[in-house]
Amino acid sequence: MPKASQKSEKPDIRGFLIDIDGVLYVEKQVIEGAVETLNYLQREKIPFLLVTNTTRRSRYSLLTNLNRMGFKISLDQIFSAPFAAAQWLKANKATSICLFAQGDTYREFKDFRNTTHNPQYVLIGDLGEDLTYEMLNQAFRLLMDGSELVALQKNRYWRRSSGLAIDSGAIVAGLEYAAHKEARIIGKPSPDFFEQAFETIGLPAQHLAIIGDDLEADIDGGAAAGLFTIAVKTGKQAGRSPVPGDSTPNLWLDAIAALPAWLRENYS
């Protein structure tokens, strides 16, 4: 059975923000016990929100994928970086964008004109194998012509079934350097992302815990937002993954499967 190790006093946890990739699954492989853990939270009426920096899919395709894997959740239980970006753009009265991202991420931005002709904002997501020099240079030229740079997220890397893979943070950093502009970061660990997540789940930071495998985006970001932080030893933390910084989560779990036992031990 997965084990837990804790270094702080018991918090007043009433809900969870749960990362997806690396916590619930790695690419197409469900992490053992993940489905059962979310089922447990639902049976116990413990609210949770799936918070993800994934930019290769819209919430709609994320939901379809999760349902196919056996997770019984609804669209309003998914809060993604692209969705948060769309909300931020609306709040800032944006009308035009140029989106660089894979898959059906564009579905989150249907309320904006997606154009290469003087867009207000250039949005960068994870382009993966679709990335070309021409695409990167097009984004650079738009920035040099006056568009502002928005990073849907700035993760360094993520874990695929074949091993670690570079994430969009490297692309964003390159564009920042070339265009001499600082990106507005939307996804975790942005404080704005967490504030939107708190509003969505309807609980304040002091009653929430975040569960993640990314020690920068999830753990450091969650701690800065006032959350109790739970790191799992799956996803990025599996095998010989590098551990950036001096992140110290409040609790380590071998995997999310250990969460129900920890809750029963501490809250029953």
Residue pairs with C-beta under 8 A, 6 or more apart in sequence:
1 257
1 258
1 261
2 33
2 253
2 254
2 255
2 257
2 258
3 253
3 254
3 258
4 251
4 252
4 253
4 254
4 258
4 261
4 262
5 251
5 252
6 250
6 251
6 252
6 262
7 248
7 250
7 251
8 228
8 250
8 251
10 266
11 206
11 209
11 228
11 250
12 206
12 207
13 207
13 208
13 209
13 228
13 267
14 46
14 47
14 203
14 207
14 208
15 46
15 47
15 48
15 49
15 201
15 203
15 207
15 208
15 209
16 41
16 46
16 47
16 48
16 49
16 208
16 209
16 210
16 211
17 48
17 49
17 51
17 194
17 197
17 201
17 208
17 209
17 210
17 211
17 222
17 227
18 24
18 38
18 48
18 49
18 50
18 51
18 210
18 211
18 212
18 256
19 50
19 51
19 52
19 210
19 211
19 212
19 213
19 214
19 218
19 235
20 50
20 51
20 52
20 54
20 62
20 66
21 52
21 54
21 158
21 159
21 235
22 158
22 159
22 212
22 213
22 214
22 232
22 234
22 235
22 236
22 237
23 31
23 34
23 211
23 212
23 213
23 232
23 234
23 235
23 256
24 30
24 31
24 34
24 38
24 50
24 66
24 69
24 71
24 256
25 31
25 34
25 69
26 159
26 160
26 161
26 234
26 235
26 238
27 160
27 161
28 161
29 161
30 69
30 70
31 234
31 235
31 255
31 256
31 257
32 255
32 257
33 255
33 256
33 257
33 258
34 71
34 255
34 256
34 257
35 69
35 70
35 71
36 257
36 260
37 256
37 257
37 259
37 260
38 48
38 71
38 72
38 73
39 72
40 259
40 260
41 47
41 48
41 259
42 72
44 263
46 263
47 201
47 202
47 203
48 77
48 201
49 77
49 78
49 79
49 197
49 200
49 201
50 66
50 73
50 77
50 78
50 79
51 79
51 80
51 188
51 193
51 197
51 210
52 62
52 78
52 79
52 80
52 81
53 80
53 81
53 152
53 153
53 155
53 187
53 188
53 214
53 217
54 62
54 80
54 81
54 126
55 80
55 81
55 82
55 101
55 102
55 105
55 125
55 126
55 152
55 153
55 168
55 187
56 101
56 102
56 103
56 105
56 125
56 126
56 128
57 65
57 80
57 103
57 104
57 105
58 80
58 82
58 83
58 103
58 104
58 105
58 106
58 107
58 108
59 75
59 78
59 80
59 82
59 83
59 108
60 75
60 104
60 107
61 103
61 104
62 78
62 80
63 73
63 74
63 75
63 78
66 73
66 78
67 73
76 200
79 196
79 197
79 200
80 108
81 125
81 152
81 153
81 186
81 187
81 188
81 193
82 101
82 105
82 108
82 109
82 125
82 152
83 108
84 186
84 187
84 192
84 193
84 196
84 197
85 108
85 109
85 123
85 150
85 152
85 186
85 187
86 108
86 109
86 111
86 112
87 196
88 184
88 186
88 192
89 97
89 109
89 112
89 121
89 150
90 111
94 112
94 120
94 121
95 112
95 113
95 120
96 112
96 113
96 114
96 115
96 118
96 119
96 120
96 121
97 109
97 112
97 113
97 114
97 115
97 119
97 120
97 121
97 122
97 123
97 150
98 114
98 115
98 116
98 119
98 121
98 122
98 123
98 139
98 142
98 147
99 105
99 106
99 109
99 114
99 123
99 125
100 122
100 123
100 124
100 125
100 127
100 135
100 139
101 123
101 124
101 125
101 126
101 127
101 152
102 125
102 126
102 127
102 128
102 130
105 125
105 152
106 114
109 123
113 119
116 138
116 142
118 142
118 145
118 146
118 147
119 142
119 147
120 147
120 148
121 147
121 148
121 149
121 150
122 139
122 142
122 143
122 147
122 148
122 149
122 150
122 175
123 150
123 152
124 139
124 149
124 150
124 151
124 152
124 168
124 171
124 172
124 175
124 183
125 152
125 153
125 168
126 152
126 153
126 167
126 168
127 135
127 168
127 171
128 165
131 171
136 171
136 174
136 175
139 175
140 175
140 178
140 179
143 149
143 175
143 178
143 179
143 181
144 179
148 181
148 184
149 172
149 175
149 176
149 179
149 181
149 182
149 183
149 184
150 183
150 184
150 186
151 168
151 169
151 172
151 183
151 184
151 185
151 186
151 187
152 168
152 186
152 187
153 167
153 168
153 169
153 185
153 186
153 187
153 188
153 217
154 168
154 169
154 172
154 173
154 183
154 185
154 187
155 167
155 168
155 169
155 187
155 214
155 216
155 217
156 166
156 167
156 169
156 170
156 216
156 244
157 164
157 165
157 166
157 167
157 169
157 236
158 164
158 165
158 167
158 235
158 236
159 165
159 213
159 235
159 236
159 238
159 241
164 236
164 241
172 183
172 185
175 181
175 183
176 182
176 183
186 192
186 193
187 193
187 217
188 194
188 212
188 214
188 217
188 218
188 221
188 222
189 216
189 217
189 218
189 220
189 221
189 222
189 224
189 225
190 221
191 224
191 225
193 221
194 205
194 221
194 222
194 225
194 227
195 225
198 204
198 205
198 208
201 208
205 225
205 226
205 227
206 226
208 227
208 228
209 227
209 228
209 229
209 230
209 250
210 218
210 219
210 221
210 222
210 227
210 228
210 229
210 230
211 218
211 230
211 231
211 232
211 253
211 256
211 259
212 218
212 219
212 222
212 229
212 230
212 231
212 232
213 231
213 232
213 233
213 234
213 235
213 236
213 237
214 235
214 236
215 231
215 236
215 237
215 243
215 244
215 245
215 247
215 249
216 244
216 245
216 247
218 229
218 231
219 229
219 231
219 247
219 249
220 245
220 247
222 228
222 229
223 229
223 249
228 250
228 251
229 249
229 250
229 251
230 249
230 250
230 251
230 252
230 253
230 259
231 237
231 247
231 249
231 251
231 252
231 253
232 252
232 253
232 254
232 255
232 256
233 252
233 253
233 254
233 255
234 254
234 255
234 256
237 243
251 262
253 259
253 262
